Every structure is written in C-alpha cells, then in structure tokens.
Amino acid sequence: SPAAMNMAKRLPTTTDPCGLSTFAVASNRDEHQPIVRADYQLGQSHSFFGRYMASKFTQPPGYEGGSDNLLKTDTPGAEDMVHSTTFGETTVFSASVVNSLRFAVNKAKVHNFQTPFFSPSDLGVKMYSYLPGYMSVNVTGGFILYSGTNTDALFFNDTYQVADDLTMVRGNHQFGFGVNVQYWTGDYTSSSRANGNWIFNGSATGLGLADLLVGRVTTVEHGGLGKLPVDNTYLGIYGQDSWRLTDRITVNGGVRWEPYFGQNVRNGVISVFNMDNFLKGVHSKVFLKAPAGLLYDGDPGFPANGRTGMNKQWWNLSPRGGFAWDVHGDGRLAVRSSYAMAYDFMAGEYHNIDANAPPFGNRSLITDPPCLFDDPYCGRDPHPITTNANTDYPAFGTFGTMDPNINSPRIQSWNLTVEKQLGSQYGVAVSYRSEEHTSE
C-alpha cells in the first residue's frame, strides 16, 4: 500500500524486536488550585460567606514536532481551567426557624490538543481531512498514533444555581422545605473521527503491522467535527418532617419533586425514531433522504419541547422515609431503617453521537474497504458535508436517536441497622442494604 509505505517512512527508526523504537515522555504537568474565602457576621441574626476556587491543569503535548518521536502523539496536551464561586446567607428568625440561601456559579474549560504531524491526505489517502495535521491510528501489536480519546477537543461548561432551605421546629416536629434551581449550558467541539479513526488488528494477515503494510484496514470510522451546544434547566423542590413520636421512636418522612425538562440541543442536531413510520416507509420532511422512521425538529411527531427530543417528565416524585428506635430507652440497643427513591439524569455529552451522525457529521463506519487504505470510499467520499434538506446519507452511517417517552433513571434503596453497646467501651453494629437501579 503506497499510503502505508509513506507512513512507515515517517515512523521512528527500528531498534526493538517489534520494529518500533522505544521512548519516554517527560512529565511537565502544571497544577494550581488557589482558594479564597470570606465570612461575615452581621449581628445575631445574619451571617454571610463567600468562596472562590480556581483549578488549573496544563500539560504540554507529548510530541514536540519536527524530528521528535511520532509515537508520542498518543500523549495529549491539556489546558483545563475551572472557576467555582459560591455565596451564601443564613438568617436566624428565631430559636426554631432558620433559613439558608445559596448562590453558585461554575465555569469550566477543557482543551485537549496535540502538535500537528500529518493527516491521511498527506500520505496519499483519498479521504477528506477536517483537521489537517492529525491522524488516529491503532495497530494491534504495533503502535498507536493520536488515539481517538486524545484528539483535539474543546469543551465549555457553565452552571448557575440558586438554592434555599428553611428549617422550622414545631413541638415534636422538625420541618424542612427547600428549592433548588439550576441552569446549565455546555458547548462541545470534538474531532475524534474528523480524519478517520483507523484500526489494523491483524484480521486479514494475522499481524496488525502486516495488515497496515498491505493496506488491509479492519475498520475506519470517519465523520465531521462534532459541534454540540446544549443547555438544561433543573428544578428540585422538597419537604420533609422529622417527628419525635415518643421518647424512644423518631420517624422521618419526605418527598422531593424533580421534573425533567430534557437537554435542549440548540443547533438541532438531534433525531428521534418512530417505529410506526419505519414500518410504513414514512420519511422526514426536514431531511428528505433520511431513512424511514427518523424524525427531526420540524417533522410531525417530533416532541414539541424545544429541541430536546423528549417529552417533559412532570411527575418525578422521590419519596423517602425512615425510623430510629431506642429499644429499651437506655441508648444501648437501637434499630434504624430507611427507604428512598431518587432520580438521576443522563451525562451532559450524551447527544455527541447525534452531532456526529448523518446528516450533521455523516459519521460512517467502513469495514475492510475493498479499495484498501489508499481509497477507503472507493472514490465516493461524501465529505466535506454540507447539511441541508437534500443532504445525502452515506452507507454504513451510525445514528443515535431518542425515545421521547424514556424515563429518567431511578434508584431505590433500603437499609436496616441494629446497634448494640457492649459494656462501657465496646459496640457492635449489623447492617443490611439493598439497592435497585431502573432505567426505561
């Protein structure tokens, strides 16, 4: 394969039994984390606090360019920065009523990068490169260049939050009420498949390096830059009661309401799948060449909830309860038990596959291309992609779609603990805990 021979010329001089030179990457990582705090007491009833923390992490790329060892490209450079700021105020209305108000702002930047070296087109490969100077190659039993998890990426996350908690004591009851509101926004740009993610695993000849030299590609995954701007609003409201039922029994109960509004994809790179449309051969009116069953923002049947691809979940209620029992009233034998159900939400980047899927990034996976390493598309490269109503959908495209009615993951937990004091210096405790995770 001419392209493979061109790559071989750029690799290090062979000095070890595997045919590749060895190397060590010096660590020049730089980490800083300054913290500033201030507290102020205004009279007997009001107190204030402020906190600021900055976390900085930098690391130079392993490959220095020029004649440096290309195998160092698997060690990425990093420029990461996080700013965290919190303000709070506590008001004591009386000996039985206390209110706490909190504000928080977090801003984060994560940047992975590498010193440019070469891209597929520089080797003579007939494939469009969205990010010149880079190439991700994995040769089983051989070497790795610029692995897909280390490719150039720039992620921004900003979070704004306000929370208020009120505690009141009334007789044998201690009530708690609170609200938490958060707005989160993210802007992600990734390039893990922008120049192809090439794998040579030896499936053709029995050796990964031999597969490379004859141009037998196991798989190559190729797609445009992944651009994903998202935002999400969170609301949580709770109420609880700690009731001293008797001198020996305390009962706790409460409920939390956490509706889920879905993650809004601002540039609309999201789709849902409708099985009935698929069976009937109904196609999108937004992207005319999409496979049957796929729906996009603007299509009949796409959820009318911004660009989330989901229906709002209004009734996410999380009950919880428990009790503590001093069996003999002398504090030497106690029984405690509790139950709770809680909701979780999907990670912030779960729409990345949509941003890379057709017709936005036209991500495709080619297995053992007949025209080999030199021309994996056999002259029909669909890139660069321009997204419009008539965008072509490539063969072997990979998709990620939403189920509009999918529920938030739920966790239910239950526990029982028995504690016994032995003599005046020893104690023993036995606990049982059960947990169940549900996602649908």
C-alpha positions as CSV (number, residue, x, y, z in Angstrom):
1,S,0.0,0.0,0.0
2,P,1.6,3.3,-1.0
3,A,-0.1,5.2,1.8
4,A,1.3,2.6,4.3
5,M,4.8,2.9,2.9
6,N,4.6,6.7,3.3
7,M,3.6,6.3,6.9
8,A,6.4,3.9,7.5
9,K,8.9,6.5,6.3
10,R,7.7,8.9,9.0
11,L,7.8,6.4,11.9
12,P,10.9,6.1,14.1
13,T,14.0,4.1,13.1
14,T,13.5,0.4,14.1
15,T,15.5,-0.5,17.1
16,D,13.4,-3.0,19.1
17,P,12.1,-6.6,18.4
18,C,8.7,-5.2,17.4
19,G,10.2,-2.9,14.8
20,L,9.5,0.3,16.7
21,S,11.7,2.5,18.8
22,T,11.0,2.9,22.5
23,F,10.6,6.3,24.1
24,A,9.7,8.0,27.4
25,V,7.6,11.1,27.7
26,A,8.7,13.6,30.3
27,S,6.0,14.9,32.6
28,N,5.7,18.7,32.7
29,R,2.3,18.9,34.2
30,D,1.3,22.0,36.0
31,E,-1.5,22.1,38.5
32,H,-2.7,25.1,40.6
33,Q,-5.7,25.4,42.9
34,P,-6.0,28.8,44.7
35,I,-8.8,29.2,47.2
36,V,-10.2,32.4,48.7
37,R,-12.9,32.5,51.4
38,A,-14.6,35.2,53.5
39,D,-17.1,35.1,56.4
40,Y,-19.0,37.9,57.9
41,Q,-21.4,38.0,60.9
42,L,-23.9,40.8,60.8
43,G,-25.5,40.9,64.2
44,Q,-27.1,37.9,65.9
45,S,-29.4,37.0,63.0
46,H,-27.4,37.2,59.8
47,S,-24.2,35.6,58.6
48,F,-22.7,35.7,55.1
49,F,-19.9,33.7,53.4
50,G,-18.2,33.7,50.0
51,R,-15.9,31.1,48.5
52,Y,-13.9,31.1,45.3
53,M,-11.7,28.3,44.0
54,A,-9.8,28.1,40.7
55,S,-8.5,24.8,39.4
56,K,-5.9,24.9,36.6
57,F,-4.2,22.0,34.9
58,T,-1.8,22.3,32.0
59,Q,0.2,19.7,30.2
60,P,2.4,20.1,27.1
61,P,1.7,17.6,24.2
62,G,3.9,14.6,24.2
63,Y,5.0,15.2,20.6
64,E,7.2,18.3,20.1
65,G,7.1,18.3,16.3
66,G,9.8,18.1,13.7
67,S,12.1,15.1,14.3
68,D,10.6,14.1,17.6
69,N,9.2,10.6,18.0
70,L,5.8,10.4,16.4
71,L,4.7,7.7,18.9
72,K,4.5,10.4,21.5
73,T,1.3,11.8,19.8
74,D,-0.7,9.4,22.0
75,T,0.1,11.7,24.9
76,P,-2.2,14.8,24.6
77,G,-1.6,18.3,25.6
78,A,-4.1,19.8,28.0
79,E,-5.2,23.3,29.1
80,D,-8.0,22.9,31.6
81,M,-9.5,25.6,33.9
82,V,-12.4,25.7,36.4
83,H,-13.7,28.7,38.3
84,S,-16.1,27.9,41.2
85,T,-17.8,30.7,43.1
86,T,-20.3,30.4,46.0
87,F,-22.1,33.0,48.1
88,G,-24.4,32.3,51.0
89,E,-26.6,34.0,53.6
90,T,-28.1,32.4,56.8
91,T,-30.9,34.1,58.7
92,V,-31.9,33.1,62.2
93,F,-35.5,34.3,62.5
94,S,-35.9,32.7,66.0
95,A,-34.6,29.8,68.0
96,S,-36.9,27.5,66.0
97,V,-36.7,29.0,62.4
98,V,-33.5,29.2,60.3
99,N,-33.2,30.0,56.6
100,S,-30.2,29.4,54.3
101,L,-29.8,31.0,50.9
102,R,-27.1,29.9,48.5
103,F,-25.8,31.1,45.1
104,A,-23.2,29.3,43.0
105,V,-21.5,29.8,39.6
106,N,-19.1,27.3,38.0
107,K,-17.3,27.9,34.7
108,A,-15.1,25.2,33.2
109,K,-13.0,24.9,30.1
110,V,-11.3,21.6,29.0
111,H,-9.0,21.7,25.9
112,N,-7.1,18.6,24.6
113,F,-4.7,19.1,21.7
114,Q,-1.6,17.8,20.0
115,T,1.3,19.2,17.9
116,P,0.3,18.8,14.3
117,F,2.1,16.0,12.3
118,F,0.3,14.6,9.3
119,S,-3.2,13.7,8.1
120,P,-4.4,10.9,5.7
121,S,-4.2,13.1,2.6
122,D,-0.5,13.8,3.4
123,L,0.1,10.1,3.0
124,G,-1.8,9.9,-0.3
125,V,-5.1,8.6,1.2
126,K,-8.1,9.7,-0.7
127,M,-10.1,10.9,2.3
128,Y,-11.1,14.4,3.3
129,S,-9.5,15.7,6.5
130,Y,-11.5,18.2,8.6
131,L,-8.5,18.9,10.9
132,P,-5.2,18.9,8.8
133,G,-2.1,17.7,10.6
134,Y,-3.7,14.8,12.6
135,M,-4.4,11.1,12.2
136,S,-5.7,8.5,14.6
137,V,-4.2,5.0,14.0
138,N,-4.3,1.9,16.2
139,V,-2.2,-1.1,15.0
140,T,-2.7,-4.2,17.2
141,G,0.7,-5.5,18.4
142,G,2.3,-2.4,16.8
143,F,1.8,1.2,17.7
144,I,-0.8,3.9,18.4
145,L,-0.8,7.4,16.9
146,Y,-3.1,10.0,18.4
147,S,-5.8,7.8,19.9
148,G,-9.4,8.9,19.4
149,T,-9.9,9.6,23.1
150,N,-7.0,12.1,22.9
151,T,-7.9,14.0,19.8
152,D,-8.4,17.8,19.7
153,A,-11.4,18.8,21.8
154,L,-12.7,22.0,23.3
155,F,-15.4,21.7,26.0
156,F,-17.1,24.6,27.9
157,N,-19.5,24.1,30.8
158,D,-21.2,26.9,32.7
159,T,-23.6,26.3,35.7
160,Y,-25.7,28.9,37.6
161,Q,-27.5,27.8,40.7
162,V,-29.7,29.2,43.5
163,A,-31.0,27.2,46.4
164,D,-33.0,28.0,49.6
165,D,-33.6,25.8,52.6
166,L,-35.9,26.6,55.5
167,T,-35.9,24.7,58.8
168,M,-38.7,25.0,61.4
169,V,-39.2,23.3,64.8
170,R,-42.8,23.0,65.9
171,G,-43.4,20.9,69.0
172,N,-42.1,17.3,68.3
173,H,-41.7,18.1,64.6
174,Q,-38.7,19.5,62.7
175,F,-39.9,20.5,59.3
176,G,-37.6,21.2,56.3
177,F,-38.5,22.8,53.0
178,G,-36.3,23.8,50.1
179,V,-36.0,24.7,46.4
180,N,-33.0,24.3,44.1
181,V,-33.0,25.9,40.6
182,Q,-30.1,25.4,38.2
183,Y,-29.3,26.4,34.6
184,W,-26.5,24.6,32.9
185,T,-25.0,25.3,29.4
186,G,-22.4,23.4,27.5
187,D,-20.6,24.0,24.2
188,Y,-18.6,21.0,22.9
189,T,-16.4,20.6,19.8
190,S,-14.8,17.2,19.2
191,S,-12.7,15.8,16.4
192,S,-12.3,12.1,17.3
193,R,-13.3,11.0,13.8
194,A,-12.6,14.1,11.8
195,N,-9.7,12.5,9.9
196,G,-10.8,8.9,10.3
197,N,-10.2,6.6,13.2
198,W,-8.1,3.8,11.7
199,I,-7.8,0.3,13.1
200,F,-5.5,-2.5,11.8
201,N,-6.0,-5.5,14.0
202,G,-4.4,-8.4,12.0
203,S,-7.7,-9.9,11.0
204,A,-6.5,-10.2,7.3
205,T,-3.0,-11.5,7.7
206,G,-2.7,-12.4,11.3
207,L,-0.5,-9.4,12.2
208,G,-1.6,-5.8,12.7
209,L,1.6,-4.4,11.2
210,A,1.3,-6.7,8.2
211,D,-2.3,-5.6,7.7
212,L,-1.0,-2.0,7.7
213,L,1.7,-2.6,5.2
214,V,-0.6,-4.3,2.7
215,G,-3.3,-1.7,3.3
216,R,-6.0,-4.0,4.8
217,V,-8.0,-1.7,7.0
218,T,-10.0,-3.5,9.7
219,T,-12.3,-0.5,10.2
220,V,-12.2,3.2,9.7
221,E,-14.7,5.5,11.3
222,H,-15.0,8.9,9.7
223,G,-17.1,11.9,10.2
224,G,-17.1,15.7,10.5
225,L,-16.3,17.8,13.5
226,G,-18.8,17.2,16.3
227,K,-20.4,20.5,17.3
228,L,-22.8,20.3,20.2
229,P,-24.2,23.4,22.0
230,V,-26.7,22.4,24.8
231,D,-28.5,23.8,27.8
232,N,-30.6,22.4,30.6
233,T,-32.8,23.8,33.4
234,Y,-33.2,21.9,36.6
235,L,-35.8,22.3,39.3
236,G,-36.0,20.4,42.6
237,I,-38.4,21.1,45.5
238,Y,-38.7,19.1,48.7
239,G,-40.5,18.9,52.0
240,Q,-39.6,16.7,55.0
241,D,-40.5,16.1,58.6
242,S,-38.5,14.6,61.5
243,W,-41.2,13.6,64.1
244,R,-40.2,12.6,67.6
245,L,-43.1,10.2,68.0
246,T,-42.1,9.1,71.5
247,D,-39.0,9.4,73.7
248,R,-37.8,6.2,72.0
249,I,-39.0,6.5,68.4
250,T,-38.3,9.1,65.8
251,V,-39.9,8.9,62.4
252,N,-38.7,10.7,59.2
253,G,-40.6,11.3,56.0
254,G,-40.4,13.5,53.0
255,V,-40.8,13.8,49.2
256,R,-38.8,15.5,46.5
257,W,-40.2,16.8,43.2
258,E,-37.7,16.8,40.3
259,P,-39.4,17.3,36.9
260,Y,-37.1,16.6,34.0
261,F,-37.3,19.1,31.1
262,G,-34.7,17.4,28.8
263,Q,-31.5,18.7,27.4
264,N,-32.0,21.3,24.7
265,V,-29.7,20.9,21.7
266,R,-29.5,24.5,20.4
267,N,-28.3,23.7,16.8
268,G,-30.9,21.0,16.3
269,V,-28.5,18.1,15.8
270,I,-30.9,15.6,17.3
271,S,-33.4,13.0,16.0
272,V,-36.0,10.5,17.3
273,F,-37.1,7.2,15.8
274,N,-40.7,6.3,15.2
275,M,-41.2,2.6,14.6
276,D,-44.7,3.0,13.0
277,N,-43.2,5.4,10.5
278,F,-40.4,3.0,9.8
279,L,-42.8,0.1,9.1
280,K,-45.0,2.3,6.9
281,G,-42.0,3.8,5.0
282,V,-42.7,7.3,6.1
283,H,-39.7,9.7,5.6
284,S,-38.7,13.0,7.2
285,K,-40.0,16.3,5.7
286,V,-37.0,18.1,7.0
287,F,-34.2,15.9,5.6
288,L,-35.6,14.3,2.6
289,K,-33.1,11.5,2.2
290,A,-33.2,10.3,5.8
291,P,-34.0,6.6,6.4
292,A,-37.7,5.9,7.1
293,G,-38.6,6.3,10.7
294,L,-36.2,9.1,11.6
295,L,-37.8,12.4,12.8
296,Y,-36.2,15.8,13.2
297,D,-37.1,19.1,14.7
298,G,-39.9,20.4,12.5
299,D,-41.3,17.0,11.5
300,P,-44.8,15.9,12.5
301,G,-44.5,13.8,15.6
302,F,-41.2,15.4,16.9
303,P,-41.8,16.3,20.6
304,A,-42.9,19.9,21.0
305,N,-40.4,20.6,23.8
306,G,-37.8,22.8,22.3
307,R,-35.0,20.7,20.7
308,T,-34.8,18.0,23.4
309,G,-36.2,15.1,21.5
310,M,-38.1,14.2,24.7
311,N,-41.5,14.8,26.4
312,K,-41.3,16.7,29.7
313,Q,-41.4,14.5,32.8
314,W,-43.6,16.4,35.3
315,W,-44.2,13.6,37.9
316,N,-40.7,12.6,39.0
317,L,-41.5,12.2,42.7
318,S,-39.0,10.9,45.1
319,P,-40.4,9.6,48.4
320,R,-38.2,8.8,51.4
321,G,-38.9,7.6,54.9
322,G,-37.2,6.1,57.9
323,F,-37.3,5.5,61.7
324,A,-35.0,5.2,64.6
325,W,-36.0,3.1,67.7
326,D,-34.3,3.1,71.1
327,V,-35.5,-0.4,72.0
328,H,-35.1,-0.2,75.8
329,G,-34.9,3.6,76.2
330,D,-31.3,3.5,77.7
331,G,-29.4,4.1,74.4
332,R,-27.8,0.7,74.4
333,L,-29.8,-1.1,71.7
334,A,-31.0,0.8,68.6
335,V,-32.8,-0.2,65.4
336,R,-32.7,2.1,62.4
337,S,-34.2,1.7,58.9
338,S,-34.9,3.9,55.9
339,Y,-36.1,3.8,52.3
340,A,-35.6,6.3,49.5
341,M,-36.1,6.6,45.8
342,A,-34.0,9.1,43.8
343,Y,-33.8,10.1,40.1
344,D,-30.7,10.5,38.1
345,F,-30.1,12.3,34.7
346,M,-28.0,11.4,31.8
347,A,-24.5,12.8,31.4
348,G,-24.0,16.1,29.6
349,E,-22.4,14.7,26.4
350,Y,-25.0,12.0,25.6
351,H,-26.0,13.8,22.4
352,N,-22.5,13.7,21.0
353,I,-23.4,10.8,18.8
354,D,-26.2,12.8,17.3
355,A,-23.8,15.7,16.5
356,N,-21.6,13.3,14.5
357,A,-24.4,11.3,12.9
358,P,-25.8,11.9,9.4
359,P,-26.8,14.4,8.1
360,F,-24.9,16.6,10.5
361,G,-21.5,14.9,10.7
362,N,-22.1,12.0,8.4
363,R,-20.3,9.6,10.7
364,S,-19.8,6.3,9.0
365,L,-18.1,3.0,9.8
366,I,-16.3,1.2,6.9
367,T,-15.2,-2.4,7.4
368,D,-12.4,-3.9,5.3
369,P,-12.8,-1.4,2.4
370,P,-12.2,-3.1,-0.9
371,C,-10.1,-0.2,-2.2
372,L,-7.9,-0.6,0.8
373,F,-6.1,2.1,2.9
374,D,-5.4,4.3,-0.1
375,D,-9.0,4.9,-1.0
376,P,-11.5,3.6,1.6
377,Y,-14.5,5.2,-0.1
378,C,-13.5,3.8,-3.5
379,G,-13.8,7.3,-5.0
380,R,-17.1,8.2,-3.3
381,D,-16.0,10.2,-0.3
382,P,-19.2,12.0,1.0
383,H,-17.1,14.7,2.8
384,P,-16.9,17.5,3.4
385,I,-20.5,17.5,4.5
386,T,-22.9,20.5,3.9
387,T,-26.2,20.0,5.8
388,N,-29.4,20.9,4.0
389,A,-32.7,19.3,3.1
390,N,-31.1,17.2,0.3
391,T,-28.0,16.1,2.2
392,D,-27.1,12.5,1.2
393,Y,-27.0,9.8,3.9
394,P,-23.9,7.7,3.4
395,A,-23.9,3.9,3.5
396,F,-22.9,2.4,6.9
397,G,-23.9,5.6,8.7
398,T,-24.2,5.4,12.5
399,F,-27.1,7.0,14.4
400,G,-28.1,7.9,17.9
401,T,-31.8,8.6,18.5
402,M,-34.0,9.5,21.4
403,D,-37.1,7.7,22.7
404,P,-39.4,10.7,23.5
405,N,-41.0,8.8,26.4
406,I,-37.9,7.5,28.1
407,N,-38.0,7.9,31.8
408,S,-35.1,9.2,34.0
409,P,-33.0,6.5,35.6
410,R,-34.3,5.7,39.1
411,I,-32.5,4.3,42.2
412,Q,-34.4,2.7,45.1
413,S,-32.5,1.8,48.3
414,W,-33.5,0.3,51.6
415,N,-31.4,-0.4,54.7
416,L,-31.7,-1.8,58.2
417,T,-29.2,-1.4,61.0
418,V,-29.1,-2.9,64.5
419,E,-26.6,-1.4,67.0
420,K,-25.8,-2.8,70.4
421,Q,-23.5,-1.3,73.1
422,L,-21.4,-3.9,74.9
423,G,-20.2,-2.8,78.3
424,S,-18.9,0.7,78.6
425,Q,-16.3,0.7,75.8
426,Y,-17.5,-1.6,73.0
427,G,-20.2,-1.6,70.5
428,V,-21.3,-3.8,67.6
429,A,-23.5,-3.0,64.6
430,V,-25.0,-5.1,61.8
431,S,-26.4,-3.6,58.7
432,Y,-28.2,-4.7,55.6
433,R,-28.6,-2.6,52.4
434,S,-30.5,-3.2,49.2
435,E,-30.4,-1.1,46.0
436,E,-32.2,-1.3,42.7
437,H,-31.5,0.6,39.6
438,T,-34.2,1.1,37.0
439,S,-33.9,2.7,33.5
440,E,-36.5,2.5,30.8
